[in-house]
Amino acid sequence: MRTRISVVSSLFLLLNVGSALAQQESGYLRKADIQRADGLVTVVSNHPRPLEQVLESLLPMYGWWVDYEEPPYQSSLELFDPTAGSWKAAHPNGPRTLFIRGGAFRTDYRETDTTANSPQEQATVIRKIVSDYNASGNPGQFEVRRRADGRLQIVGVSVKEEGGAPLHTPSVLDTLIAMPIGSMPLDEAFDTFLEALNARSEIKVRGIGPKNMFHLTTVTMPGREMSARTALLELLSQAKIRTYWMMLYEPDSKDYFLTIRLAMRGREFVRVPTTTNPVDAPDDTRQSDCSRRAFRSPRIDSYARCPPIVQVAPQSVAPINLHRTNGAFAARDR
């Protein structure tokens, strides 16, 4: 009987929350609106997490991978409870739900023909967007970090206290953790990473990644103590597809949800360049065009048209001498 009452109460709560939230969401956008005109890009967002919504639209447009981490929001200035007042009055100790108090956000930046592929322009654009966001009055304050390899990370660094004063919030991913040694599939390594992080962090982190890629990728564990950020980057850098993460704070459970995303440019994956993969090998390698075509389209007819590559060991070739005959070189057996 208690279970039935609990289920019914939960359903009524969801209905009340949904009704109140529908009014709040009347101005929300499904995705950020991006307009281009005379080299100026204007981005408009309206969402509980407006900065995240901008990145969701912007990153695949250029094929960028930029990490995003929220601060742990705390006060009513940055959170709101959409539960209907009638439910609160009837259930003063009942369950509640919290949402981030984000809203409208607008930013713009200059774009050139090289913006998509220029690390310098990428950094300029991302810094401009984050600067505009920090001045918009939306929840949280963020900073842009650039790592030695040029990778950009947007990290939440402060929130508002109830009185409005800023409160510095260190990132969970800056926590020192101990990583084991060994090799394992990336999905197991990611679980191991989360266990190591949650053993040291007061704020817990749950996570998920692309299942197939994680399962099919084998990684080497760092086997030493390091920041969680560095450990995660070392694991993800061993994949063949570029990845980035979105780490969102859940105010209800007061923990984080870490999602690993595959970097996309339009509908194509952004792959890690490698010289050992025939698809990515430069044209001046010793592989024939035939072998590269066969690798790209591994159909039976493709291989039938391409003769097999026979490699001859150097010791099996008879040594020769060259002598000049009428101004030209000719081969002569020893």
N, C-alpha and C positions, 0 to 999 in steps of 0.2 A: 504494500500500500504506500509506504514512504517513497519507494522508487517511482511509483506512478505519479505521486504528487510532485516529486522532484523534476520529472520529465516535463510535466505540464507547466510547472513554474518556469523552467528553462525556455519552453516554447513561447510563453507569454513575454518573457524578457526579450527574446529575439524579435518578436513582433513589435514591442514598444521601442526597442533600439532602432529597428529598421525604419519605423515611421519617423522618428526624430532625425535619423541620419539622412533620410531621403530629402528632408527640408534643407539640411546642411549641404547636401550634395547637389542641389539644384544648379549651382554654378560650376561644378566640377567638370573637367574635360577628361575624355577617355584617354587622350594622348596629347602631348604638347603640340601646339600649332607652330609650324616653321614656315616663314615667308622669306623669299629672296628678292632683292631689288637693287640693281646698280651696285653690286658688290657688298651690300649690307644684308646680313642675316638677322631677322627678328624672331625671337622665340617667346611664345606666350604659354604659360602653364597655369593650371588651377587645380590643385590637388592637395590632400593632407600632407604629402611629401613632394612639394613642387620641384625641389632640386633633383630628386631621384627621377621624377617624370621627365624633366629636361634631358637627363643623361640617357634614359631609355630610348628616346627618339634620336638623340644626337650621335651616340656612339656607333650604331650600325650604319648611319648615313655616311660616316667617314671611314669606318673600319678601325676605329680606335678601341683600345682596352684601357680603361681607367677605373681604378678601385674606388669604392664609395663606402664610407663608414659613418653611421650616425652617432651622435652623442646620446647618453642615457637621459632622455627628457624626464623632468620631475614635477614641475609646478603646473598649476592651473592656467598660467599664462601661455603655456605651450601644449597643454593637453586639455581635452574636454570630455565630459561624460554625456553622451547623447541619450541616456536612458530617460524615458518619459517620467515627468514629475509624479504622475498618478501611481506608477510602479514603485517609485522611491517611497512615496507616502505609505503605500500598502505593505512594502517590504523594506523597512528601514535597515535591516541587516542582510538584505538579499544580495545576490551577486551584482557586480557592476562591470561595465566595459569602458575602456578609455581609448580615445582616438587622438592623433596628433593634430594640433590646431593650425595646420597649413592652409594656404589659400592661393590667391592670385600672385603671380610672379612674371615679370617681363624682363628680358635681357636682349642685347644685340651686340654684334661684333662684325668686324670686317673679314671678308673671305676673298681668297685669291685662287688661281688655278692650282696652286701648290699646297693649299691648306691641308688637304687630306693626308698628304705624304710627308709633310714637314714637321719634325719634332718641335722646332722652335715655334711655328705657328700654332701647333696643337697646344703647347704650354701657354701661349698668349691667350688663346680662346678660352681655355679652361679657367685660367686665373681671372679673366674678365667676368665670366659667368659666376664664379664663386664670389668675387668681390661685389657684383650686383646683388647676389642673393643675400649676402651678409648685411647689406644696406636696406633690404626690403621689409624688414620687420617680421619675417617668417621665423618659425622655430629653429633654434640652434645657430651656432656660429661654426664655420668650417675654415680649414686652411688647406692649401695645396702643397703637397710634398713631392719633390722630384728626386728619385733615386739615382744612383750612379749610372745605371743603364738607360736612364731617360724615362723610366716608367713613372706615370703620374698617379698620385693617390689623393683623394679628397677625404679628409679626416675631420670628424666633428670634434671640436676642442672646448666648447663651452655651451652652457644652457642658462636659462634664467631661473633665479630663485623666486619664491613667492612675492618678495618685495620688488622684484625687477632687477636686482643686482646680478651681474654675470658670475657664473660659477664655473671654474675651470674643471674639465673632465678628462682625465688621461684616457688614452685609448686602450681597450682591452687587448688589442693585438700587440701592444708594446710590452706585455707581460713576459717575463723570462720563463721559459719552459725547458724541460729536459726531454730531448728526442732520442729514441733508441737507435741502435744500429741494425742494418740488415736490408734486404730487398723484399718487396711485396707489391701486390697490385695497388694502384693509386686509391681505390676505394677503401681498402684496408688501412693504407697510410693516412688517409684523411680522417678516418675514425680514430686512429691512434693519435693524430694531431689534436683532435677535439678532446680526447681523454686527457692528454697532457696539459692542454690549456685549462680545462675545467678543474684540474687538480690544483692549479695555482691561482685562478681568478675568482674573485668574489662574485662577479656577474657571470652567469653561465652562458654558454654559447651552444646552440644547436646548429646543424648544418646539413646541406645537401649539395650534390654535384651532378654533372651529366653522367648518368649511369653507365652507358656503354663505353664511353671514352675512359672513365675512371677504371672500369673493370679490365679493359684491354691494355692499359698502360702500366708497365712495371717501373717502379722508381726505387732509387737508393735512399735510404733514410740518412739524415745528417749525422746522427750518433753523437750529439754534443748538446750543451746548453746554449740557447739563443733566444732572441725575442720570437714570439709567436708569429709576428709578421714575416720575419726572415725565414722561419721554418716553412711557412705556407708557400712563400715565393719559391723556395728551393724545391719543394715538391711539384708545384705547378709548372715550373720551368722545364721539367723533364717530359712534359707532354708535347705532342706534335702539332697541337692546335693552340693558338693563343687563348688565354683565359683571363678573366677579371672577376672580382667579387663585389657583391652588394651585401653589406652587413646592416640589417635593419633592427632597430630597437623595438621590442614589444612591451609597451607600458603596462599591459595587464599582468603578464607573467614576470615582468622586470628582468628579462633576459634578451639575448640577441639571437637572430636567425641569420646564418651566414649561407648565402647562395653563391655557388661558383657558376659563372656563365661562360659560354663559348663566345669568343669574339667573332662578330659577323660583319661583313661588308655587303650590304644588301641582303642577298640570300646565300652568300658564299662564306664558308669558314675562312678565318684568317689563320693561315698555317705558319708554323715556325720555319724559317729558311734552313735548309740543310744541303750539303754538297754530296751526301751519300744517297739521297733519294733521286732516282733518275728523273722524276717529274720536275724537281727543283734544280737539277744540275744545269750549269751554264752551257751555252751552245758550243763552247770551245773545248768541252771535254772529249775524251776519246771514244765515247759511246756514239754509235751511229744513229742517224735520224730514225732508221727503221726500228731499232731497239727501243727508242724513246716512245715512238708511236704505239708499239706493241704494249709497252708498260701502261700507257694512258688508256688504251682500249684492249684489255686482255680477253679478246674474243678469239675463237679458234681460227677464223679466217684471217685475223690480223697476224697471228703467229705463223700461219701457213705461208703468208706472203713474205715473211722475214726469215732469211736463212739463219740457222743457229750460229752463235758466235763461238769460234774455236780459238782458245788461247793455247799457244805453243810455248812450252818451257824453253828458256834461253839455251839450256845445255843440249837440247835436241837439234839445234840449228848448227850445221857444219860451218866452221870458221872459214872465212875467205880473205884473200888479199886483193887489193886494188892496184892496177898498174895502168899507166897512161898509154893509150894507143891513138896516134894521130890527133892529139889534143883532147881526147875524151877518156873517161875512166871506164875500165872494163873489169869484170870479176874474174879471178883466177883461183882455182882450187889449190890448196897447199899440197 
